Amino acid sequence: MGETATGGGQTWLRLMPGLFVLLWSTGFIGAKYGLPYVEPLTFLLIRLGLVALVLALVALATRAPWPKDWPTAGRIALAGLLVHGVYLSGIFIAIAHGLPAGVTALVVGIQPLLTAALSGPLLGERVSGRQWAGLLLGLAGVGLVVREKLSVDAAHLVPLCYALVALVGITLGTLYQKRHGGGMDLRSGTAIQYGATALALAVAAPLTETMQVQWTGEFVFALLWLCFVLSVGAIFLLFALIRRGAAAKVASLFYLTPPVTALIAWILFGEKLGVVALAGMAVAVCGVALVNRK
């Protein structure tokens, strides 16, 4: 029976990266459904405030351990502000202001390379030559996937800056979580992260937006999907992967997000998926395989 349990655990560990990529890739789809009915920071405030409340209740009901001191809680909150606040705000604002999805995906697609470059000096992790080759190959694959959707003009300069801010947020947040958040309980720790981010958004949203919401069926669906599939399921998987693996290896999984998002958009919205994009998907998969090969 013990061997069966162990085998089941190993199977789950093997499935975790693929499941994370699939869930994370639906984030762009959720934003596409929800943003026509609400401004970006207001959307995030509702989403993260709701998730923070639910996770806090779950943590209390299951008697999850909470941080023992304020400095520890502060470090957990800071990681959350970077991963959830800076990253998501940048992405949502960029999309809401008209930055093409392909450009957004390509900018954020630089994250694995940036993470690998910083993981040595910040975490002391070594990235091998083979892994660097895989990271570059993965970025090339992402470029091929989104090549036909790349279009930037002067009007996109401001939203492009927001996408770059998102890139910095997710990169630094991943590294900071790896260094300071590895021991946190996922229930209480993530509740703290979402709560801190919601408080920041509660200040920023009224200052910059009207905070009007059209409570349509599409918006409610997008909100619930992003709350529980992305903000709970995908984030729990991401933090579990960060806890178990090197930062560069985990970050390389983000290369698979644009290809999977393109597949989902092809299925749901009939968006074009050409031969070059399919080739790019294969290249990205090969790149990630190189990075994660033992």
Secondary structure, DSSP 8 states (H G I E B T S, - for coil): -HHHHHHHHHHHHHHHHHHHHHHHHHHHHHHHHHGGGB-HHHHHHHHHHHHHHHHHHHHHHTT----SSHHHHHHHHHHHIIIIIIHHHHHHHHHHTT--HHHHHHHHTTHHHHHHHHHHHHH-----HHHHHHHHHHHHHHHHHHGGG----GGGHHHHHHHHHHHHHHHHHHHHHHHHSTTS-HHHHHHHHHHHHHHHHHHHHHHH----B---HHHHHHHHHIIIIIIIIIHHHHHHHHHHS-HHHHHHGGGGHHHHHHHHHHHHH-----HHHHHHHHHHHHHHHHHH--
